[in-house]
Amino acid sequence: MKEKKHIIQSVTPGSIAEELELEAGDAVLAVNDSEIEDIFDYQFLTQDSYIELLVEKKDKEEWLLEIDKDPDEDLGIQFENGLMDEYRSCRNKCVFCFIDQMPPGMRDTLYFKDDDSRLSFLQGNYVTLTNMSDHDIERIIKYHLGPINVSVQTTNPELRCEMLHNRFAGEALKKMEKLYRAGIEMNGQVVLCAGLNDGEELDRTIRDLGRFCPVMQSMSVVPVGLTKYRDGLYPLRPIEKEDAERAIDQIERWQKIFYEKYGFHFVHASDEFYVLAGRTLPEEERYDGYIQLENGVGMLRLLIEEVTEAYKNAKGDLRQREISIATGKLPYPFLRELTDLICEKFPNIRVHMYPVTNYFFGEKITVSGLITGQDLIGQLAGQPLGQELLLPVNMFRSGENVFLDDLTLEDAQRALQVPVNIVKSSGQDFFNAVVGEEKDGEETSWQCYEIR
């Protein structure tokens, strides 16, 4: 019997697994006599048209199942642990780590630092590579996984060791060279910290990562996020207007170089830089298909384009409606302009727009995804809210109606005495929510800024 057991949580109706009478509680032990390390082994080993699956039933009886199927046909098994292995926590103590800046007393899951390369492929997480062994690199190359998203910060080995507070962090950069030579697609990220990896160091990083083009598809530069909970941490200052202007100038200069050479812009500044600098957002073409969207690169531009398109296609009318919208200070002026645009065709819709100040984490945090229930309720109580309050989905825990501080959607509705409509999707869905025409759409994250 193999040591590692992967417990089945459920099987898909009508699937191969159901036909084989597999059920929740059974355990997969091996495929083709190979032990399964994690989900990638399982997916790779089950691609063939003929496989042998070793299963331990709930009564401990072992079944060896011979399966003929179409190549790449899924068996229809969902496991209790989606990764099929333990999650790897971060070994670094990065000077900019947001989790180190969290207040005490929050739920345990918010303090877990993941640095698991497998989550880069499954969920798009950015990883530092410091947790990866030669075996991990070989498996990525063997399975030709990609893209892998790398939290680079700097290509200066000594500076990277300092910023990640890990003496192996500089050496880990060599793994990118191996991935590049193997043709593994990559994306990079730099969290810009004033006085550390900006200026000439940023130029060096862009130049060094540019060597990996086009295997490295893109890199983003985002400003460090600083909360008020920084006692005893590395002395960092927030990115100011002048810092943002300088970074944009550097990045846009490099974009011209890369575009002339490769036909794409490669390096991108996050939306926050343009807001801090008071500059106009880049045109849509400069985002290279929004490849760095989840890093806050182009979210506002995409929202503007989608709402504008919805506005062009809509036939206005005189419907009467009064609503409210709450968001972070960063996206507020853009949403204000877009709602004013919508109301040009729907003049009897009245919108109360509220930018919520983040007192919980500190006023320097301006994104909507880090607004807590207590700040929302405290600042909207007693304000005119109309028929319903619109909130972006990223204010809530993924898949749940719970804020970061564990207050719930129901708590907010009771305290504010207004129904809450969670806007889950694209600019079209935002348009529909404002005019009161609810329609299902593909989920995107038009203003979803994650904890960095």
Phi, psi and omega in degrees: 000137177286147184289318187276124180245136180244106188284131178282128177271320180197164175236148182283129178303136179080004183273172175301318181300320179293318179299328180276003178066031170281151184210168179304135180101339173290162182231133173274127183257323184198158172234127181053040179064018177250131177291145184261117179283317182198190185299329182289320173301313182300312181295320181292314185288337182264010179285332187294163180281340175230124177222158173245122185249121178263122186233142172253117179287168183299333179272013177078002175286138180262135177243133171253109187257127176262123189237124170255129183206174174289146176303137180070002178291131183284144180283340179086031180252130171248131184261155179300321176252110184300332178276342183062029179192168177288144176284140181267126180273163184284137178262359183267168170226071186298142183295339184254004188305125181289326183295326176293346181258014180277146176288157177288161172090006178270173184294148188303323184298335181285346181260359181281125178260112178264145174214049186260116184301332182293330178288341175296320180281325186277322188234356180085010180298153175263134184235153185272347184077354181288342180268359189262132177268172174300325177299319179297316180297317180297323179291320177300317180291319180299314182272355182049055179281153177172163355280157172257133182261119189250126173276094190275306182072311177196151175260007172277110187304316182294317180294323179296321176300319180293314185290325179269352181053048182214119185291350178261000187295325179291319179296329182296339179298333181296337179294331177295324178298318179296318179295321179298313181296331180273358179076024179278119182296142182223157166230149182239159178221141174233122170270111188280123179243120184302131178084357180244288185247024177262189175058231181297327179294323177295318176302317180298315182296315180298317180297314182294316180289331178299337177297335183273357178296148355270006177298318168277116189278328185195162168218144178245152174237122182235146180284145179299138176260124184241124175267181179275359182259071185236019179299128178082359180265170181304135183287097177249148174249154180291155174289123181259179183304314182295322178297317181295318179299316181296317180295317179298316180300316178299310185296317181291330175294317178292325180302319179297320180296312182293323181295320178295326184274319188243346182086008171218165192271340173067298187256137186223140172270141179291162181305326184300325179298317182292324177292315179299321182279348182070031182252157178292139178297149176300156175291160187303322184298336185281353181269001176053044179079020177058044184292337181249032185302317184290351175263015179078022180256103177094003181298318180290319178298317179297318178299315179300314182296317183289319178293320178299318178296317178297321179297316181297324184274352185270146172258115184291164177204187185254025179305145179256132184198142177227121183224175175224153179227132176242138181206180177281167182292332180296304182279351187309306184298330179288318178292326177299313179296321182290322178291324176297321177298312180302319184288349174295325178269342181233072189294343181264009173268126179250127184240123172265119184251129183234117171276122185268123176283136182268089177281334184296308180266338183126149188291346177286344178272113189242003183274153183288333184289351180245018176279132180265163178298322182292323176292319179299308183295316183300325185266343179260346181300129179085355179272152175293126185239350176072209185284329179201159178251127178265131177230143177287148185299331185286357171287347187245154176299140185306122177079002182224160177262055185232131176283171180301329181267015177074002166290154186247169174304318180296323177299317181295318180295320180292317183291323185263350178056047179209142174295144179249130177250116179275116180275110191264348199230221191277185175299327176298319180290325175298315177303311181299321181294321180294316183274353176086026177244091183285126176221144176287145177212173178290134180289128170230192181223074190290345173215040184263095177262116184279162173296129177253000000 
